[in-house]
Amino acid sequence: MKFSICADIMYGNMDFPDKIRNIKKNGFDTFEFWKWSNKNIDEIKNIINDLEMNVSCFCIDSKDDYKMNSIGNYMLNSDKTQMLCDITLQSIETAHKLGAKALIATVGDCIENLSYDEQTANVLKNIDVTKKLFEQNKMTLLVEPINRMEREKYLMPNAKQIAQIVSEINSPYVKILYDIYHQNMEDDFNITEMIDILSLIGHIHIADCPGRNEPGTGTINYRKIFDALKENNYNGFVGAEFVPSASEESAFELLKKLSL
């Protein structure tokens, strides 16, 4: 099992460089994060070079506040395709600096005056345009469903919806970011269904439910999930995007035991 530790969610308010060092100290060589615009990318690059670490992915983002505010919460469901391309190119450039091979995009919230089919057309159009940037740079776009308990207006909260989009796009550089926590919060998680679309999944996020703590603290049978992923030769990253219930050290030890 290849783990990628989400640095932003770990170690509370610790400085980001020290978070990276602690992830390495706990035996993990790969990490991911959310926004890049609020981080010192050159400093991160130096640290990962010194520690021989890797960045798996981070979110499409920009230091251009006007563009980010204009796209707002809609991202792939926006009518601002050129702005999306601009911030995607900026993020790809940052990914090249850090050696990351994937970027995360949210679908975005519902637009109230448009039908679901019209919004789906928006998403397809935006992915179809931006996928060319990913293909040219041999980088993967990861499209993430998010549960409506925490983001009430999210357009596509279910992985099956994203799977339909990814299937229609039909590019090896466009995949699902399958978040097991979000699917459980939607009451829409099924191991068999996840395995059925495994070829469309480029990255997996894990946290237990309820509580979003480490696997083994809630109702999700992560040992069974990890076994199923191994049996079906999943070779992507499993991103630890959980809040440790006690310490990061004890959470990581439990994670390692469950994945054996």
C-alpha positions in Angstrom: 0.0 0.0 0.0 1.4 3.4 -1.0 0.5 6.0 1.5 0.5 9.8 0.9 0.1 11.9 4.0 -2.0 15.0 3.8 0.3 17.5 5.5 -2.2 20.3 6.0 -4.5 18.3 8.2 -1.7 16.8 10.4 0.2 18.4 13.3 -2.2 21.2 14.0 -0.7 24.7 13.6 2.9 23.5 13.2 4.9 25.3 10.5 4.5 23.5 7.2 8.2 22.7 6.8 8.2 21.0 10.2 5.1 19.0 9.2 7.0 17.6 6.3 9.9 16.7 8.5 7.6 14.9 11.0 5.9 12.9 8.2 9.3 11.7 7.2 10.3 11.0 10.8 7.2 8.7 11.1 8.3 6.6 8.1 6.5 8.1 5.2 8.2 9.4 2.0 5.2 10.9 0.2 2.9 13.7 1.2 0.2 15.9 -0.3 -1.5 19.1 0.6 -4.4 21.4 -0.3 -3.5 24.9 -1.5 -0.1 25.8 -2.9 -0.6 29.6 -3.1 -0.1 30.1 0.6 3.1 28.1 0.8 6.8 28.7 0.1 7.3 26.4 -2.8 11.0 26.9 -3.1 11.4 26.0 0.6 9.3 22.9 0.2 11.4 21.9 -2.9 14.6 22.2 -0.9 13.2 20.2 2.0 11.9 17.3 -0.2 15.2 17.2 -2.0 17.2 17.1 1.3 14.9 14.4 2.8 14.4 12.4 -0.5 10.6 12.8 -0.3 7.9 13.1 -2.9 4.7 15.2 -3.4 1.9 13.1 -4.8 -0.7 15.8 -5.5 -2.3 19.1 -4.4 -5.2 21.3 -5.4 -5.5 23.5 -8.5 -5.0 26.9 -7.1 -3.6 30.4 -7.9 -2.0 33.4 -6.2 -4.3 35.5 -8.4 -7.1 36.3 -6.0 -9.3 37.9 -8.7 -9.3 34.7 -10.7 -9.9 32.4 -7.7 -12.7 34.6 -6.4 -14.2 34.8 -9.9 -14.3 31.0 -10.2 -15.3 30.8 -6.6 -16.9 27.6 -5.4 -17.8 26.5 -8.9 -14.4 25.4 -10.4 -15.3 22.7 -13.0 -18.9 23.9 -13.0 -17.9 27.4 -13.9 -18.4 29.3 -17.2 -15.0 30.8 -16.9 -13.0 28.2 -18.8 -10.1 30.5 -19.7 -9.6 31.4 -16.1 -9.7 27.7 -15.2 -7.0 27.1 -17.8 -4.9 29.9 -16.5 -4.9 28.7 -12.9 -4.4 25.1 -14.1 -1.3 26.1 -16.0 0.0 27.9 -12.9 -0.6 24.8 -10.8 1.0 22.5 -13.4 4.1 24.8 -13.3 4.2 24.5 -9.5 3.7 20.7 -9.7 6.7 20.4 -12.1 8.8 22.3 -9.5 7.9 19.8 -6.8 7.8 16.7 -9.0 4.1 16.1 -8.4 2.3 14.0 -11.0 -1.4 14.9 -10.2 -3.6 17.9 -9.4 -7.0 17.8 -7.5 -10.0 19.7 -8.7 -13.4 20.0 -7.2 -16.5 19.8 -9.4 -18.0 22.8 -7.6 -21.4 23.8 -6.3 -24.8 23.8 -8.0 -25.8 26.8 -10.1 -29.4 27.3 -9.1 -30.7 28.6 -12.5 -29.3 25.7 -14.5 -30.5 22.1 -14.8 -28.4 19.2 -13.7 -27.8 18.3 -17.4 -26.7 21.8 -18.2 -24.3 21.8 -15.3 -23.0 18.4 -16.4 -22.3 19.9 -19.8 -20.3 22.7 -18.1 -18.2 20.1 -16.2 -17.6 18.0 -19.3 -16.6 21.1 -21.4 -14.2 22.4 -18.7 -12.5 19.0 -18.2 -12.4 18.4 -22.0 -10.5 21.7 -22.4 -8.2 21.4 -19.4 -7.4 17.7 -20.1 -5.2 18.8 -23.0 -3.0 20.6 -20.6 -2.7 17.5 -18.4 -2.0 15.3 -21.4 0.7 17.6 -22.7 2.4 17.6 -19.3 1.8 13.9 -18.6 0.0 14.8 -15.4 -3.3 13.5 -14.0 -6.4 15.5 -13.1 -8.1 14.1 -10.1 -11.8 15.0 -9.8 -13.2 14.8 -6.3 -16.7 14.1 -5.0 -17.5 15.8 -1.7 -20.3 15.0 0.7 -23.3 17.3 1.1 -23.3 17.1 4.9 -20.2 19.3 4.8 -20.8 21.1 1.5 -24.5 21.3 1.1 -24.7 22.6 -2.5 -22.0 20.4 -4.1 -23.1 19.3 -7.6 -21.7 15.8 -7.7 -21.2 14.2 -4.2 -21.3 10.6 -5.4 -18.4 8.8 -7.0 -20.7 7.2 -9.5 -21.5 10.6 -10.9 -17.8 11.4 -11.3 -17.2 7.9 -12.8 -19.7 8.7 -15.6 -17.9 12.0 -16.3 -14.5 10.3 -16.3 -15.7 7.5 -18.5 -17.1 10.0 -21.1 -13.9 12.0 -21.1 -12.0 8.8 -21.7 -8.4 10.0 -21.0 -5.7 8.2 -19.0 -4.9 11.6 -17.5 -8.4 12.2 -16.0 -9.2 10.1 -13.0 -11.5 10.0 -9.9 -10.2 11.0 -6.5 -12.2 8.5 -4.5 -12.7 9.7 -1.0 -14.0 6.8 1.2 -14.9 9.2 4.0 -17.0 11.4 1.8 -18.8 8.4 0.2 -19.7 7.1 3.7 -20.9 10.5 4.8 -23.2 10.3 1.7 -24.3 6.8 2.8 -23.2 5.7 -0.7 -20.1 3.5 -0.1 -19.9 -0.1 -1.3 -16.7 -2.0 -1.7 -17.9 -3.9 -4.7 -18.9 -0.7 -6.5 -15.6 0.9 -5.7 -13.7 -2.1 -7.1 -15.9 -2.0 -10.2 -14.6 1.5 -11.1 -11.1 1.0 -9.8 -9.6 1.5 -13.3 -11.1 5.0 -13.2 -9.6 5.9 -9.8 -6.3 7.7 -9.7 -6.1 8.4 -6.0 -7.9 7.4 -2.8 -8.5 9.4 0.4 -9.2 7.8 3.7 -10.6 8.8 7.1 -13.0 6.9 9.4 -16.6 7.9 9.8 -18.1 9.5 11.8 -15.5 12.0 13.1 -13.0 12.0 10.2 -10.3 10.4 12.5 -7.8 7.7 11.5 -9.0 4.3 10.1 -9.9 2.0 13.0 -11.7 4.5 15.1 -15.1 4.5 13.4 -17.5 2.3 11.5 -15.7 1.7 8.3 -14.0 -1.7 7.8 -10.7 -0.5 6.5 -8.9 -3.8 6.8 -11.5 -5.3 4.4 -11.0 -2.3 2.1 -7.2 -2.5 2.1 -7.4 -6.2 1.4 -9.8 -5.6 -1.5 -7.4 -2.9 -3.0 -4.5 -5.3 -2.7 -6.4 -8.2 -4.2 -7.4 -6.0 -7.2 -3.8 -4.7 -7.7 -4.6 -1.0 -7.0 -1.2 0.7 -7.4 -2.2 4.4 -6.8 -1.7 6.4 -3.7 -3.9 6.1 -0.6 -4.0 9.6 0.9 -4.3 9.9 4.7 -6.6 12.9 5.0 -7.8 12.4 8.6 -7.6 14.2 11.9 -5.7 12.0 14.4 -7.9 11.2 17.4 -4.9 11.4 19.8 -1.4 11.8 18.3 -0.1 11.5 14.7 2.3 8.9 15.9 -0.4 6.6 17.3 -2.7 7.2 14.3 0.0 6.3 11.9 0.8 3.1 13.8 -2.8 2.0 13.7 -2.9 2.8 9.9 0.2 0.6 9.3 -1.3 -2.3 11.3 -4.6 -2.2 9.4 -2.8 -2.2 6.0 -0.6 -5.2 6.7 
